[in-house]
């Protein structure tokens, strides 16, 4: 029997028509589709492909055992997630070894942060895994902002707002262009860091989604999960 | 008469099926298509859409007046390019003001480096301009490398190899994950900077194209224009 392939498919930032043509074709023809979600929610990845799946599709939702209930640096967090990824990977591996292709839905790009990578490292030694790159959430965010992010020889830094405040401030001060992800509970810290670095940022919420909104970061008091802060580069422009 | 729209359309990294569904639709239905190229060449953007254009399409190739003949910091370089962008923008503006929609083909993502941005700033005060984000060359490069680029709280730095060697070395030493673009003539300098920073990098040539190739940077003696160096992040992975 020929082994099936696990496809890690980047869905792009949130609008179905910002999926690549290759991703669109794989999603529409898939017999097996797997995706992460918070337990009890539909999840963003599954929402993006709504109305695109085959009538006889077999869905494998992967419900995170924890999200924010256990702090990130508590050893129980890593243990719980590690067991979860092992279980998910074993299921997908068994499907592939049984000759089935599987599409794993990944928001944005599969190799740029995100959870698919934890399956990839567990699966790729055993079964064929192919990755379809996707449009990142940050690319949708800078498109929404109406300004190019990098010009000429600009340096771009992508940093998570989870960094310690001092490091965040230093990174913001030392870069030409900036993207900050994972804002959520770190919004107040990020605002202080941007101000301390003497820079101006915008916050893009729900880029490429119907609720898309762009505001100066300093005007924002709470940030949803799908929000990205940007500082635009000012490099060479003939 | 209703004014037409100029669409800055990200074509992705080089394979036609890595264009977004939205880009694919715009390209196939366009009556007017514009693209940059080196004089005398077809150009990468035009190559990607080969076979997709309407039979009655009107093409507007924009031939760069200079590429590497004049050094980047010579004032004549900026003057020559500035006049060129003005001419191109005036042509596209006239089309839009005459009621025509125009698709400007942009490799990768239109707001991430690249030439479209120089038209955007000149056109957007006068006529409607819409940007369709695209899959970046770097996303295709890290997919080709077979390893995720960023994990957990990794910081990613995107730097052009045109930076002075000391700054390049410092940026490489201080980041978790790295992407280097604009390598070409700067390959030897980049190799020294990576070694001085004590890091290991891979070079991805022609990502998402038939000639795709991945090698340790230290083994490489010359780099084509479409090459990107990567250092993979080593962040949290439960």
Interface residues (C-beta under 8 A of the other chain):
Chain A: X10 X12 X13 X15 X16 X17 X18 X19 X20 X21 X22 X24 X25 X72 X77 X78 X79 X81 X82 X85 X109 X110 X111 X112 X113 X117 X118 X120 X121 X124 X131 X132 X133 X134 X135 X136 X139 X140 X142 X143 X146 X147 X148 X149 X150 X151 X152 X153 X154 X155 X156 X157 X158 X159 X160 X162 X163 X171 X175 X182 X208 X236 X237 X238
Chain B: X10 X12 X13 X15 X16 X17 X18 X19 X20 X21 X22 X24 X25 X72 X77 X78 X79 X81 X82 X85 X109 X110 X111 X112 X113 X117 X118 X120 X121 X124 X131 X132 X133 X134 X135 X136 X139 X140 X142 X143 X146 X147 X148 X149 X150 X151 X152 X153 X154 X155 X156 X157 X158 X159 X160 X162 X163 X171 X175 X182 X208 X236 X237 X238
